Amino acid sequence: MRMILLGPPGAGKGTQAEAAVKRFGAVHISSGDMLRENVKSRTELGLAAEKYMNAGQLVTDGIIFGMMRERLERDDVRPGFILDGFPRNIAQAEELDSLLNEMGLGIDVVVLLEISDDAVVARLGGRRVCSVCGAIYNVVGHSTKKEGVCDLCGGSVIQRGDDVESVIRDRLALYHAKTSQLVEYYERAGLLRRIDASGPTDAILACLDPQRDGV
Ligand code: AMP
């Protein structure tokens, strides 16, 4: 199965993708995670991307195209993939189409996770992540047992630099300005499926089932 997950930051794309990967067997490709790994290991790509990320802006298409092309050409994506965070604008969607064309592949479904801006601000403002293993917590409802310490690995639990409210608002504005054009793009292609992302995880996963609607 080859799927694109769309939706604003905080809609739960990463969480849904991980659950869907376990259920359907496909690799999860998160452009944001790939960029953060590059920033952490101080690669040339990471250094070029960091200033955009901390400001809540999109990294340039040139950086993203190279990174995604290299990733999608690896053998492990052949059985299927779930793209999370890419494409983010029309130019990236067109680049993805031409890359997949070259590979003789296509997208099966594009899932749009819908959620209000206020719900995103509440969710992301409370999000905390383990700086070592990446486990995700929230100060509301899913906090660590010991403050600031990961339950799973004991690493320090931090707030992402781009999860502060002013940056969240900037990221949402950018989503509405750019990424939401993709909804029309994939609707026209007959690939779009909308899901209410404020619901329970199981309901969302059921909607993602590729057997549904014969996808
Ligand atoms: P995310 O984890 O998907 O919210 O991504 C975190 C940050 O990485 C974004 O705010 C952007 O700065 C950058 N980023 C991730 N994916 C892309 C993309 N496809 N195009 C441009 N920038 C991206």
Residues whose N, C-alpha, C, O or C-beta is under 5 A from the ligand:
A	BS01	AMP	P9 S31 G32 D33 L35 Y52 M53 G56 Q57 L58 V59 I64 G85 F86 P87 R88
